[in-house]
Amino acid sequence: MPIVVNLDVMMARRKMSLNELSDKVGLTLSNLSILKTGKAKAIRFSTLEAICKALECQPADILEYKEE
């Protein structure tokens, strides 16, 4: 898939665990894990907004387009 999810990179930069992000964003660990591993097929803007707010970043810090 040409969309790469860099959630793990941003979490590492912010020194935030998956559990902590889950608490701040209000998503289950399993849903965040699916997103983190790049297995998600879609993401809601409200979820992306909550993640960006919790990690103090921009959507482009999390999502990246790479041609196949």
PyMOL Python script that loads the backbone (N, CA, C, O; Angstrom):
from pymol import cmd

cmd.read_pdbstr("""\
ATOM      1  N   MET A   1       0.850  -1.186   0.000  1.00  0.00           N
ATOM      2  CA  MET A   1       0.000   0.000   0.000  1.00  0.00           C
ATOM      3  C   MET A   1       0.889   1.240   0.000  1.00  0.00           C
ATOM      4  O   MET A   1       1.852   1.309   0.763  1.00  0.00           O
ATOM      5  N   PRO A   2       0.577   2.213  -0.842  1.00  0.00           N
ATOM      6  CA  PRO A   2       1.442   3.382  -0.938  1.00  0.00           C
ATOM      7  C   PRO A   2       1.336   4.365   0.227  1.00  0.00           C
ATOM      8  O   PRO A   2       2.146   5.288   0.315  1.00  0.00           O
ATOM      9  N   ILE A   3       0.368   4.196   1.119  1.00  0.00           N
ATOM     10  CA  ILE A   3       0.280   5.053   2.293  1.00  0.00           C
ATOM     11  C   ILE A   3       0.995   4.355   3.444  1.00  0.00           C
ATOM     12  O   ILE A   3       0.637   3.240   3.824  1.00  0.00           O
ATOM     13  N   VAL A   4       2.010   5.021   3.996  1.00  0.00           N
ATOM     14  CA  VAL A   4       2.788   4.468   5.104  1.00  0.00           C
ATOM     15  C   VAL A   4       2.392   5.194   6.378  1.00  0.00           C
ATOM     16  O   VAL A   4       2.318   6.423   6.402  1.00  0.00           O
ATOM     17  N   VAL A   5       2.137   4.436   7.438  1.00  0.00           N
ATOM     18  CA  VAL A   5       1.763   4.999   8.731  1.00  0.00           C
ATOM     19  C   VAL A   5       3.009   5.023   9.618  1.00  0.00           C
ATOM     20  O   VAL A   5       3.583   3.977   9.922  1.00  0.00           O
ATOM     21  N   ASN A   6       3.416   6.212  10.024  1.00  0.00           N
ATOM     22  CA  ASN A   6       4.601   6.397  10.853  1.00  0.00           C
ATOM     23  C   ASN A   6       4.233   6.687  12.305  1.00  0.00           C
ATOM     24  O   ASN A   6       4.905   7.467  12.981  1.00  0.00           O
ATOM     25  N   LEU A   7       3.176   6.064  12.772  1.00  0.00           N
ATOM     26  CA  LEU A   7       2.717   6.302  14.140  1.00  0.00           C
ATOM     27  C   LEU A   7       3.773   5.878  15.150  1.00  0.00           C
ATOM     28  O   LEU A   7       3.991   6.575  16.142  1.00  0.00           O
ATOM     29  N   ASP A   8       4.423   4.764  14.917  1.00  0.00           N
ATOM     30  CA  ASP A   8       5.436   4.289  15.856  1.00  0.00           C
ATOM     31  C   ASP A   8       6.620   5.255  15.949  1.00  0.00           C
ATOM     32  O   ASP A   8       7.209   5.414  17.018  1.00  0.00           O
ATOM     33  N   VAL A   9       6.965   5.896  14.839  1.00  0.00           N
ATOM     34  CA  VAL A   9       8.061   6.870  14.825  1.00  0.00           C
ATOM     35  C   VAL A   9       7.700   8.078  15.691  1.00  0.00           C
ATOM     36  O   VAL A   9       8.505   8.531  16.505  1.00  0.00           O
ATOM     37  N   MET A  10       6.491   8.587  15.508  1.00  0.00           N
ATOM     38  CA  MET A  10       6.069   9.752  16.295  1.00  0.00           C
ATOM     39  C   MET A  10       5.925   9.408  17.775  1.00  0.00           C
ATOM     40  O   MET A  10       6.248  10.222  18.640  1.00  0.00           O
ATOM     41  N   MET A  11       5.448   8.216  18.059  1.00  0.00           N
ATOM     42  CA  MET A  11       5.337   7.801  19.466  1.00  0.00           C
ATOM     43  C   MET A  11       6.727   7.721  20.100  1.00  0.00           C
ATOM     44  O   MET A  11       6.902   8.124  21.250  1.00  0.00           O
ATOM     45  N   ALA A  12       7.694   7.219  19.382  1.00  0.00           N
ATOM     46  CA  ALA A  12       9.060   7.125  19.893  1.00  0.00           C
ATOM     47  C   ALA A  12       9.648   8.519  20.118  1.00  0.00           C
ATOM     48  O   ALA A  12      10.315   8.763  21.123  1.00  0.00           O
ATOM     49  N   ARG A  13       9.397   9.423  19.183  1.00  0.00           N
ATOM     50  CA  ARG A  13       9.902  10.802  19.334  1.00  0.00           C
ATOM     51  C   ARG A  13       9.314  11.483  20.564  1.00  0.00           C
ATOM     52  O   ARG A  13       9.983  12.273  21.230  1.00  0.00           O
ATOM     53  N   ARG A  14       8.070  11.172  20.854  1.00  0.00           N
ATOM     54  CA  ARG A  14       7.390  11.788  22.005  1.00  0.00           C
ATOM     55  C   ARG A  14       7.533  10.945  23.282  1.00  0.00           C
ATOM     56  O   ARG A  14       7.026  11.306  24.345  1.00  0.00           O
ATOM     57  N   LYS A  15       8.232   9.823  23.146  1.00  0.00           N
ATOM     58  CA  LYS A  15       8.423   8.895  24.272  1.00  0.00           C
ATOM     59  C   LYS A  15       7.079   8.516  24.907  1.00  0.00           C
ATOM     60  O   LYS A  15       6.904   8.574  26.124  1.00  0.00           O
ATOM     61  N   MET A  16       6.145   8.128  24.042  1.00  0.00           N
ATOM     62  CA  MET A  16       4.806   7.779  24.485  1.00  0.00           C
ATOM     63  C   MET A  16       4.528   6.320  24.143  1.00  0.00           C
ATOM     64  O   MET A  16       4.793   5.870  23.029  1.00  0.00           O
ATOM     65  N   SER A  17       3.995   5.596  25.107  1.00  0.00           N
ATOM     66  CA  SER A  17       3.667   4.185  24.882  1.00  0.00           C
ATOM     67  C   SER A  17       2.305   4.067  24.211  1.00  0.00           C
ATOM     68  O   SER A  17       1.526   5.019  24.173  1.00  0.00           O
ATOM     69  N   LEU A  18       2.039   2.883  23.686  1.00  0.00           N
ATOM     70  CA  LEU A  18       0.745   2.616  23.068  1.00  0.00           C
ATOM     71  C   LEU A  18      -0.374   2.733  24.103  1.00  0.00           C
ATOM     72  O   LEU A  18      -1.459   3.225  23.795  1.00  0.00           O
ATOM     73  N   ASN A  19      -0.110   2.284  25.319  1.00  0.00           N
ATOM     74  CA  ASN A  19      -1.112   2.395  26.392  1.00  0.00           C
ATOM     75  C   ASN A  19      -1.440   3.849  26.700  1.00  0.00           C
ATOM     76  O   ASN A  19      -2.606   4.208  26.857  1.00  0.00           O
ATOM     77  N   GLU A  20      -0.410   4.681  26.785  1.00  0.00           N
ATOM     78  CA  GLU A  20      -0.619   6.096  27.083  1.00  0.00           C
ATOM     79  C   GLU A  20      -1.387   6.787  25.959  1.00  0.00           C
ATOM     80  O   GLU A  20      -2.304   7.567  26.215  1.00  0.00           O
ATOM     81  N   LEU A  21      -1.009   6.499  24.720  1.00  0.00           N
ATOM     82  CA  LEU A  21      -1.718   7.089  23.581  1.00  0.00           C
ATOM     83  C   LEU A  21      -3.165   6.618  23.545  1.00  0.00           C
ATOM     84  O   LEU A  21      -4.069   7.399  23.251  1.00  0.00           O
ATOM     85  N   SER A  22      -3.380   5.356  23.841  1.00  0.00           N
ATOM     86  CA  SER A  22      -4.729   4.809  23.871  1.00  0.00           C
ATOM     87  C   SER A  22      -5.600   5.561  24.880  1.00  0.00           C
ATOM     88  O   SER A  22      -6.753   5.884  24.594  1.00  0.00           O
ATOM     89  N   ASP A  23      -5.046   5.834  26.050  1.00  0.00           N
ATOM     90  CA  ASP A  23      -5.785   6.582  27.077  1.00  0.00           C
ATOM     91  C   ASP A  23      -6.100   8.004  26.628  1.00  0.00           C
ATOM     92  O   ASP A  23      -7.207   8.495  26.846  1.00  0.00           O
ATOM     93  N   LYS A  24      -5.132   8.664  26.001  1.00  0.00           N
ATOM     94  CA  LYS A  24      -5.319  10.058  25.580  1.00  0.00           C
ATOM     95  C   LYS A  24      -6.294  10.183  24.417  1.00  0.00           C
ATOM     96  O   LYS A  24      -7.063  11.142  24.346  1.00  0.00           O
ATOM     97  N   VAL A  25      -6.263   9.211  23.503  1.00  0.00           N
ATOM     98  CA  VAL A  25      -7.072   9.295  22.291  1.00  0.00           C
ATOM     99  C   VAL A  25      -8.449   8.671  22.474  1.00  0.00           C
ATOM    100  O   VAL A  25      -9.409   9.074  21.817  1.00  0.00           O
ATOM    101  N   GLY A  26      -8.546   7.691  23.364  1.00  0.00           N
ATOM    102  CA  GLY A  26      -9.828   7.034  23.578  1.00  0.00           C
ATOM    103  C   GLY A  26     -10.089   5.893  22.613  1.00  0.00           C
ATOM    104  O   GLY A  26     -11.242   5.554  22.348  1.00  0.00           O
ATOM    105  N   LEU A  27      -9.021   5.295  22.083  1.00  0.00           N
ATOM    106  CA  LEU A  27      -9.148   4.129  21.207  1.00  0.00           C
ATOM    107  C   LEU A  27      -8.632   2.901  21.935  1.00  0.00           C
ATOM    108  O   LEU A  27      -7.809   2.994  22.846  1.00  0.00           O
ATOM    109  N   THR A  28      -9.130   1.754  21.515  1.00  0.00           N
ATOM    110  CA  THR A  28      -8.649   0.511  22.122  1.00  0.00           C
ATOM    111  C   THR A  28      -7.214   0.240  21.662  1.00  0.00           C
ATOM    112  O   THR A  28      -6.776   0.728  20.620  1.00  0.00           O
ATOM    113  N   LEU A  29      -6.503  -0.540  22.456  1.00  0.00           N
ATOM    114  CA  LEU A  29      -5.144  -0.917  22.097  1.00  0.00           C
ATOM    115  C   LEU A  29      -5.103  -1.671  20.775  1.00  0.00           C
ATOM    116  O   LEU A  29      -4.197  -1.475  19.965  1.00  0.00           O
ATOM    117  N   SER A  30      -6.092  -2.532  20.565  1.00  0.00           N
ATOM    118  CA  SER A  30      -6.103  -3.320  19.327  1.00  0.00           C
ATOM    119  C   SER A  30      -6.283  -2.429  18.098  1.00  0.00           C
ATOM    120  O   SER A  30      -5.625  -2.645  17.080  1.00  0.00           O
ATOM    121  N   ASN A  31      -7.159  -1.436  18.180  1.00  0.00           N
ATOM    122  CA  ASN A  31      -7.356  -0.534  17.036  1.00  0.00           C
ATOM    123  C   ASN A  31      -6.119   0.316  16.775  1.00  0.00           C
ATOM    124  O   ASN A  31      -5.751   0.532  15.620  1.00  0.00           O
ATOM    125  N   LEU A  32      -5.474   0.800  17.834  1.00  0.00           N
ATOM    126  CA  LEU A  32      -4.246   1.563  17.655  1.00  0.00           C
ATOM    127  C   LEU A  32      -3.132   0.688  17.093  1.00  0.00           C
ATOM    128  O   LEU A  32      -2.330   1.141  16.276  1.00  0.00           O
ATOM    129  N   SER A  33      -3.087  -0.551  17.529  1.00  0.00           N
ATOM    130  CA  SER A  33      -2.080  -1.481  17.043  1.00  0.00           C
ATOM    131  C   SER A  33      -2.257  -1.749  15.550  1.00  0.00           C
ATOM    132  O   SER A  33      -1.278  -1.806  14.805  1.00  0.00           O
ATOM    133  N   ILE A  34      -3.494  -1.912  15.120  1.00  0.00           N
ATOM    134  CA  ILE A  34      -3.793  -2.113  13.693  1.00  0.00           C
ATOM    135  C   ILE A  34      -3.334  -0.906  12.888  1.00  0.00           C
ATOM    136  O   ILE A  34      -2.767  -1.056  11.805  1.00  0.00           O
ATOM    137  N   LEU A  35      -3.575   0.272  13.407  1.00  0.00           N
ATOM    138  CA  LEU A  35      -3.143   1.490  12.725  1.00  0.00           C
ATOM    139  C   LEU A  35      -1.617   1.581  12.718  1.00  0.00           C
ATOM    140  O   LEU A  35      -1.016   1.906  11.694  1.00  0.00           O
ATOM    141  N   LYS A  36      -1.002   1.298  13.849  1.00  0.00           N
ATOM    142  CA  LYS A  36       0.455   1.398  13.982  1.00  0.00           C
ATOM    143  C   LYS A  36       1.192   0.449  13.045  1.00  0.00           C
ATOM    144  O   LYS A  36       2.246   0.799  12.514  1.00  0.00           O
ATOM    145  N   THR A  37       0.657  -0.730  12.841  1.00  0.00           N
ATOM    146  CA  THR A  37       1.318  -1.715  11.987  1.00  0.00           C
ATOM    147  C   THR A  37       1.007  -1.521  10.502  1.00  0.00           C
ATOM    148  O   THR A  37       1.530  -2.246   9.656  1.00  0.00           O
ATOM    149  N   GLY A  38       0.155  -0.541  10.189  1.00  0.00           N
ATOM    150  CA  GLY A  38      -0.161  -0.259   8.793  1.00  0.00           C
ATOM    151  C   GLY A  38      -1.202  -1.185   8.204  1.00  0.00           C
ATOM    152  O   GLY A  38      -1.361  -1.228   6.984  1.00  0.00           O
ATOM    153  N   LYS A  39      -1.915  -1.927   9.032  1.00  0.00           N
ATOM    154  CA  LYS A  39      -2.925  -2.864   8.545  1.00  0.00           C
ATOM    155  C   LYS A  39      -4.309  -2.231   8.414  1.00  0.00           C
ATOM    156  O   LYS A  39      -5.239  -2.867   7.917  1.00  0.00           O
ATOM    157  N   ALA A  40      -4.447  -0.989   8.856  1.00  0.00           N
ATOM    158  CA  ALA A  40      -5.740  -0.310   8.784  1.00  0.00           C
ATOM    159  C   ALA A  40      -6.065   0.043   7.337  1.00  0.00           C
ATOM    160  O   ALA A  40      -5.171   0.402   6.570  1.00  0.00           O
ATOM    161  N   LYS A  41      -7.315  -0.054   6.967  1.00  0.00           N
ATOM    162  CA  LYS A  41      -7.769   0.289   5.620  1.00  0.00           C
ATOM    163  C   LYS A  41      -8.252   1.733   5.540  1.00  0.00           C
ATOM    164  O   LYS A  41      -8.332   2.308   4.454  1.00  0.00           O
ATOM    165  N   ALA A  42      -8.575   2.321   6.704  1.00  0.00           N
ATOM    166  CA  ALA A  42      -9.089   3.689   6.733  1.00  0.00           C
ATOM    167  C   ALA A  42      -8.867   4.278   8.119  1.00  0.00           C
ATOM    168  O   ALA A  42      -8.623   3.558   9.086  1.00  0.00           O
ATOM    169  N   ILE A  43      -8.956   5.597   8.194  1.00  0.00           N
ATOM    170  CA  ILE A  43      -8.881   6.286   9.482  1.00  0.00           C
ATOM    171  C   ILE A  43      -9.850   7.461   9.432  1.00  0.00           C
ATOM    172  O   ILE A  43      -9.933   8.169   8.429  1.00  0.00           O
ATOM    173  N   ARG A  44     -10.568   7.656  10.508  1.00  0.00           N
ATOM    174  CA  ARG A  44     -11.490   8.792  10.588  1.00  0.00           C
ATOM    175  C   ARG A  44     -10.696  10.058  10.859  1.00  0.00           C
ATOM    176  O   ARG A  44      -9.676  10.031  11.547  1.00  0.00           O
ATOM    177  N   PHE A  45     -11.172  11.161  10.315  1.00  0.00           N
ATOM    178  CA  PHE A  45     -10.512  12.438  10.578  1.00  0.00           C
ATOM    179  C   PHE A  45     -10.515  12.764  12.062  1.00  0.00           C
ATOM    180  O   PHE A  45      -9.551  13.336  12.570  1.00  0.00           O
ATOM    181  N   SER A  46     -11.579  12.412  12.763  1.00  0.00           N
ATOM    182  CA  SER A  46     -11.642  12.693  14.198  1.00  0.00           C
ATOM    183  C   SER A  46     -10.581  11.895  14.953  1.00  0.00           C
ATOM    184  O   SER A  46     -10.019  12.382  15.934  1.00  0.00           O
ATOM    185  N   THR A  47     -10.305  10.673  14.502  1.00  0.00           N
ATOM    186  CA  THR A  47      -9.253   9.862  15.114  1.00  0.00           C
ATOM    187  C   THR A  47      -7.890  10.456  14.811  1.00  0.00           C
ATOM    188  O   THR A  47      -7.045  10.562  15.700  1.00  0.00           O
ATOM    189  N   LEU A  48      -7.673  10.843  13.565  1.00  0.00           N
ATOM    190  CA  LEU A  48      -6.413  11.460  13.171  1.00  0.00           C
ATOM    191  C   LEU A  48      -6.186  12.750  13.949  1.00  0.00           C
ATOM    192  O   LEU A  48      -5.070  13.031  14.385  1.00  0.00           O
ATOM    193  N   GLU A  49      -7.245  13.529  14.119  1.00  0.00           N
ATOM    194  CA  GLU A  49      -7.154  14.775  14.887  1.00  0.00           C
ATOM    195  C   GLU A  49      -6.758  14.494  16.333  1.00  0.00           C
ATOM    196  O   GLU A  49      -5.895  15.178  16.882  1.00  0.00           O
ATOM    197  N   ALA A  50      -7.379  13.497  16.950  1.00  0.00           N
ATOM    198  CA  ALA A  50      -7.080  13.160  18.342  1.00  0.00           C
ATOM    199  C   ALA A  50      -5.640  12.675  18.501  1.00  0.00           C
ATOM    200  O   ALA A  50      -4.970  13.018  19.475  1.00  0.00           O
ATOM    201  N   ILE A  51      -5.171  11.884  17.550  1.00  0.00           N
ATOM    202  CA  ILE A  51      -3.786  11.396  17.601  1.00  0.00           C
ATOM    203  C   ILE A  51      -2.813  12.561  17.438  1.00  0.00           C
ATOM    204  O   ILE A  51      -1.826  12.651  18.168  1.00  0.00           O
ATOM    205  N   CYS A  52      -3.081  13.443  16.493  1.00  0.00           N
ATOM    206  CA  CYS A  52      -2.210  14.601  16.286  1.00  0.00           C
ATOM    207  C   CYS A  52      -2.192  15.506  17.514  1.00  0.00           C
ATOM    208  O   CYS A  52      -1.145  16.042  17.877  1.00  0.00           O
ATOM    209  N   LYS A  53      -3.327  15.673  18.143  1.00  0.00           N
ATOM    210  CA  LYS A  53      -3.388  16.492  19.358  1.00  0.00           C
ATOM    211  C   LYS A  53      -2.576  15.852  20.477  1.00  0.00           C
ATOM    212  O   LYS A  53      -1.821  16.538  21.166  1.00  0.00           O
ATOM    213  N   ALA A  54      -2.726  14.546  20.660  1.00  0.00           N
ATOM    214  CA  ALA A  54      -2.015  13.847  21.733  1.00  0.00           C
ATOM    215  C   ALA A  54      -0.511  13.831  21.503  1.00  0.00           C
ATOM    216  O   ALA A  54       0.264  13.930  22.454  1.00  0.00           O
ATOM    217  N   LEU A  55      -0.090  13.707  20.235  1.00  0.00           N
ATOM    218  CA  LEU A  55       1.333  13.636  19.912  1.00  0.00           C
ATOM    219  C   LEU A  55       1.929  14.992  19.544  1.00  0.00           C
ATOM    220  O   LEU A  55       3.126  15.106  19.282  1.00  0.00           O
ATOM    221  N   GLU A  56       1.075  16.022  19.529  1.00  0.00           N
ATOM    222  CA  GLU A  56       1.495  17.379  19.170  1.00  0.00           C
ATOM    223  C   GLU A  56       2.249  17.366  17.843  1.00  0.00           C
ATOM    224  O   GLU A  56       3.414  17.758  17.764  1.00  0.00           O
ATOM    225  N   CYS A  57       1.553  16.905  16.804  1.00  0.00           N
ATOM    226  CA  CYS A  57       2.175  16.793  15.478  1.00  0.00           C
ATOM    227  C   CYS A  57       1.148  17.110  14.407  1.00  0.00           C
ATOM    228  O   CYS A  57      -0.010  17.400  14.707  1.00  0.00           O
ATOM    229  N   GLN A  58       1.576  17.052  13.170  1.00  0.00           N
ATOM    230  CA  GLN A  58       0.728  17.269  12.013  1.00  0.00           C
ATOM    231  C   GLN A  58       0.377  15.926  11.371  1.00  0.00           C
ATOM    232  O   GLN A  58       1.120  14.961  11.550  1.00  0.00           O
ATOM    233  N   PRO A  59      -0.730  15.832  10.631  1.00  0.00           N
ATOM    234  CA  PRO A  59      -1.074  14.581   9.950  1.00  0.00           C
ATOM    235  C   PRO A  59       0.049  14.059   9.062  1.00  0.00           C
ATOM    236  O   PRO A  59       0.234  12.847   8.953  1.00  0.00           O
ATOM    237  N   ALA A  60       0.797  14.950   8.429  1.00  0.00           N
ATOM    238  CA  ALA A  60       1.892  14.534   7.558  1.00  0.00           C
ATOM    239  C   ALA A  60       3.040  13.875   8.334  1.00  0.00           C
ATOM    240  O   ALA A  60       3.860  13.164   7.753  1.00  0.00           O
ATOM    241  N   ASP A  61       3.092  14.117   9.642  1.00  0.00           N
ATOM    242  CA  ASP A  61       4.097  13.439  10.468  1.00  0.00           C
ATOM    243  C   ASP A  61       3.741  11.983  10.667  1.00  0.00           C
ATOM    244  O   ASP A  61       4.612  11.164  10.960  1.00  0.00           O
ATOM    245  N   ILE A  62       2.478  11.653  10.511  1.00  0.00           N
ATOM    246  CA  ILE A  62       1.992  10.295  10.752  1.00  0.00           C
ATOM    247  C   ILE A  62       1.765   9.529   9.450  1.00  0.00           C
ATOM    248  O   ILE A  62       2.085   8.344   9.359  1.00  0.00           O
ATOM    249  N   LEU A  63       1.212  10.209   8.443  1.00  0.00           N
ATOM    250  CA  LEU A  63       0.888   9.554   7.178  1.00  0.00           C
ATOM    251  C   LEU A  63       1.832  10.032   6.087  1.00  0.00           C
ATOM    252  O   LEU A  63       2.121  11.223   5.978  1.00  0.00           O
ATOM    253  N   GLU A  64       2.307   9.094   5.285  1.00  0.00           N
ATOM    254  CA  GLU A  64       3.249   9.406   4.223  1.00  0.00           C
ATOM    255  C   GLU A  64       2.853   8.626   2.970  1.00  0.00           C
ATOM    256  O   GLU A  64       2.455   7.464   3.054  1.00  0.00           O
ATOM    257  N   TYR A  65       2.963   9.268   1.819  1.00  0.00           N
ATOM    258  CA  TYR A  65       2.674   8.607   0.557  1.00  0.00           C
ATOM    259  C   TYR A  65       3.979   8.194  -0.102  1.00  0.00           C
ATOM    260  O   TYR A  65       4.876   9.018  -0.279  1.00  0.00           O
ATOM    261  N   LYS A  66       4.089   6.921  -0.467  1.00  0.00           N
ATOM    262  CA  LYS A  66       5.253   6.413  -1.186  1.00  0.00           C
ATOM    263  C   LYS A  66       4.748   5.638  -2.394  1.00  0.00           C
ATOM    264  O   LYS A  66       3.907   4.749  -2.262  1.00  0.00           O
ATOM    265  N   GLU A  67       5.261   5.977  -3.564  1.00  0.00           N
ATOM    266  CA  GLU A  67       4.870   5.238  -4.762  1.00  0.00           C
ATOM    267  C   GLU A  67       5.411   3.826  -4.699  1.00  0.00           C
ATOM    268  O   GLU A  67       6.506   3.584  -4.192  1.00  0.00           O
ATOM    269  N   GLU A  68       4.626   2.899  -5.222  1.00  0.00           N
ATOM    270  CA  GLU A  68       5.051   1.499  -5.221  1.00  0.00           C
ATOM    271  C   GLU A  68       6.034   1.230  -6.320  1.00  0.00           C
ATOM    272  O   GLU A  68       6.500   0.101  -6.470  1.00  0.00           O
TER     273      GLU A  68
END
""", "prot")
cmd.dss("prot")
cmd.show_as("cartoon", "prot")
cmd.util.cbc("prot")
cmd.orient("prot")
